Amino acid sequence: MSMIKKAQELHQKFFVADAHNDILCNVLRKRNEGRTKVIETDYLADMKKGGANLIICSLYVNDSYLPEMSLRIAMDQIAALYEEVSESPGKFRICRSATEIKSTVKSGEIAFLLSFEGVEPLGQDLSLLRVFYELGVRGVGLVWSRRNYAGDGCSFKPREEGKRGGLTNWGVNLLKEIERLGMYVDISHLNDEGVRDVIEFYKQPFMASHSNSRKQTPVMRNLTDDQIKEIASRGGFIGMNVCSSFCGDMATEKMTEKHLFSHIKRMLKLSAPVGFGFDFCDESRKLYPKPTENYDSFPDYASSVKLTALMLENGMKESEIEKILGGNLLKFIEKVVK
């Protein structure tokens, strides 16, 4: 049996999860163009082929909508997902806990969990977090790669800017409210100063949903070894990102699943609870007004079996692969989300 065939079998046998997907941006755009059943029509077949059981959907607001439209866009994205669920009964479901995720997967449906990618929709109003919690949001990515009321994001590459800061007073209070409600903290996109503040002020396990190893590929969006060790010591989670500039040196070769696997190996050496946080963005990149140098090192869930095949080729046990495919992420959710 080929390793690809074996990997495909494992993706159907084991729980498979992705800690970060920006699908709602595209779903909302297409629904605004008059379409319905977007997920079922455009994405479901690929999710099924890749064996995806849980997908964490981010609430991301493009710069052009800030600050006035951020709350409305986030609400519209949530509303779009609710409509999609209603239009495609028995296909997928919005979940709020590990228990709901397990029951959804057992019924043959795909579980969706909601998470902020930057808290711009909250403005500076902590009370709104409870509203989003009631709507099903369970993850809080504090920032995207920009500054907001919580703190400073890290750039994708060096840029001209003033002095960076860590978390604001409001950002520290936000951490307390996240913990009180039983949500989780996501540090992907947060700068090093802010990560240090999370480590100091937040004592619960936290995750980096879509960040790779900075030792392996030295860009600010990736994690230092010390940050990886801290996440591991807290019982957190780290999701691997397919973005080419986070995987390796694009000037020397084309990025593929082999480069992402090198980050997995680095994480495992540091005893990190690693998994998937693919952040597929090629579809969105086609809409950018200016061309971008970045691309996905592999394009979809169906192709992710190539990454699993590499794990098999490198002698990893099925029990280890099971954790990476989704076990580590589910364990994190079980510990943190209420």
WOPE-V303782 format. One record per pair of residues at least 6 apart in sequence whose C-alpha atoms are under 8 Angstrom apart, sorted by sequence separation. I is the first residue (numbers start at 1). GAP is how many residues later the second one is. If there is no record, write none. Layout:
# WOPE-V303782
i gap
I GAP
I GAP
This chain:
# WOPE-V303782
i gap
85 6
95 6
104 6
105 6
122 6
146 6
147 6
178 6
214 6
231 6
241 6
244 6
249 6
267 6
268 6
285 6
298 6
312 6
323 6
31 7
85 7
104 7
122 7
143 7
145 7
146 7
178 7
214 7
231 7
248 7
267 7
285 7
30 8
65 8
85 8
142 8
143 8
145 8
146 8
187 8
214 8
215 8
247 8
61 9
85 9
95 9
142 9
143 9
144 9
145 9
146 9
212 9
213 9
214 9
215 9
101 10
143 10
144 10
145 10
175 10
211 10
212 10
213 10
214 10
215 10
228 10
264 10
311 10
27 11
93 11
145 11
211 11
212 11
213 11
214 11
244 11
248 11
27 12
61 12
82 12
92 12
152 12
211 12
213 12
247 12
61 13
152 13
247 13
282 13
308 13
60 14
151 14
152 14
281 14
282 14
59 15
151 15
152 15
281 15
93 16
95 16
151 16
247 16
280 16
91 17
92 17
93 17
94 17
95 17
96 17
150 17
151 17
282 17
59 18
90 18
91 18
92 18
93 18
94 18
95 18
150 18
242 18
59 19
90 19
91 19
92 19
93 19
94 19
149 19
150 19
187 19
188 19
241 19
280 19
92 20
94 20
150 20
151 20
186 20
187 20
188 20
240 20
280 20
116 21
119 21
149 21
150 21
184 21
185 21
186 21
187 21
188 21
114 22
115 22
118 22
119 22
149 22
150 22
184 22
185 22
186 22
187 22
188 22
113 23
114 23
115 23
116 23
117 23
118 23
119 23
120 23
175 23
184 23
186 23
188 23
240 23
113 24
114 24
115 24
116 24
117 24
118 24
119 24
150 24
207 24
222 24
240 24
113 25
114 25
115 25
116 25
117 25
118 25
124 25
166 25
179 25
206 25
221 25
115 26
116 26
117 26
118 26
123 26
166 26
167 26
175 26
176 26
205 26
212 26
219 26
117 27
166 27
167 27
175 27
211 27
212 27
219 27
120 28
165 28
166 28
206 28
209 28
210 28
211 28
212 28
119 29
120 29
164 29
165 29
166 29
172 29
191 29
205 29
206 29
207 29
208 29
209 29
210 29
211 29
212 29
217 29
118 30
166 30
167 30
191 30
204 30
205 30
206 30
207 30
208 30
209 30
210 30
211 30
217 30
119 31
166 31
167 31
199 31
205 31
206 31
207 31
208 31
209 31
210 31
216 31
217 31
189 32
195 32
216 32
217 32
24 33
188 33
18 34
21 34
23 34
24 34
25 34
155 34
212 34
238 34
240 34
16 35
17 35
20 35
21 35
22 35
23 35
24 35
25 35
154 35
211 35
212 35
237 35
238 35
239 35
240 35
241 35
242 35
243 35
15 36
16 36
17 36
18 36
19 36
20 36
21 36
22 36
153 36
154 36
237 36
238 36
239 36
240 36
241 36
242 36
243 36
15 37
16 37
17 37
18 37
19 37
20 37
21 37
22 37
153 37
154 37
236 37
237 37
238 37
239 37
240 37
241 37
242 37
243 37
260 37
12 38
15 38
16 38
17 38
18 38
19 38
20 38
22 38
140 38
152 38
153 38
154 38
235 38
237 38
238 38
239 38
240 38
241 38
242 38
243 38
11 39
12 39
151 39
152 39
228 39
232 39
238 39
239 39
11 40
96 40
232 40
257 40
11 41
95 41
96 41
229 41
231 41
232 41
256 41
257 41
8 42
94 42
96 42
152 42
228 42
229 42
255 42
256 42
140 43
142 43
151 43
229 43
254 43
138 44
139 44
140 44
141 44
142 44
143 44
144 44
145 44
228 44
39 45
138 45
139 45
140 45
141 45
142 45
143 45
144 45
145 45
225 45
38 46
124 46
138 46
139 46
140 46
141 46
143 46
144 46
216 46
261 46
37 47
54 47
74 47
139 47
141 47
143 47
216 47
257 47
260 47
28 48
36 48
40 48
126 48
129 48
133 48
142 48
275 48
276 48
28 49
31 49
71 49
72 49
245 49
257 49
258 49
261 49
274 49
275 49
276 49
27 50
37 50
70 50
71 50
133 50
213 50
216 50
244 50
247 50
257 50
261 50
274 50
275 50
276 50
36 51
37 51
40 51
54 51
70 51
71 51
126 51
130 51
212 51
243 51
244 51
273 51
275 51
25 52
28 52
53 52
71 52
243 52
244 52
258 52
24 53
27 53
67 53
213 53
243 53
244 53
275 53
24 54
27 54
66 54
213 54
242 54
243 54
274 54
275 54
55 55
57 55
59 55
242 55
273 55
274 55
24 56
53 56
54 56
55 56
56 56
57 56
58 56
59 56
60 56
242 56
24 57
53 57
54 57
55 57
56 57
57 57
58 57
59 57
60 57
61 57
78 57
52 58
53 58
54 58
55 58
56 58
57 58
58 58
59 58
60 58
54 59
56 59
58 59
59 59
61 59
157 62
156 63
157 63
156 64
155 65
156 65
154 66
155 66
210 66
211 66
154 67
209 67
210 67
209 68
210 68
210 69
237 91
237 92
237 95
236 96
235 97
205 127
205 131
204 132
184 152
183 153
184 153
182 154
183 154
182 155
183 155
182 156
181 157
20 189
19 190
20 190
19 191
138 199
20 219
19 220
18 221
98 232
98 235
97 236
98 236
97 237
98 239
97 240
97 241
96 242
52 249
51 250
50 251
51 251
49 252
50 252
49 253
50 253
46 254
47 254
50 254
46 255
47 255
50 255
19 256
20 256
21 256
46 256
18 257
19 257
20 257
21 257
22 257
17 258
18 258
19 258
20 258
21 258
22 258
26 258
17 259
18 259
19 259
20 259
21 259
22 259
18 260
11 294
8 297
7 298
7 299
4 301
7 301
4 302
7 302
6 303
4 304
4 305
7 305
3 306
3 307
15 307
14 308
17 308
18 308
3 309
16 309
17 309
3 310
15 310
16 310
19 310
14 311
15 311
16 311
14 312
15 312
17 312
17 313
11 314
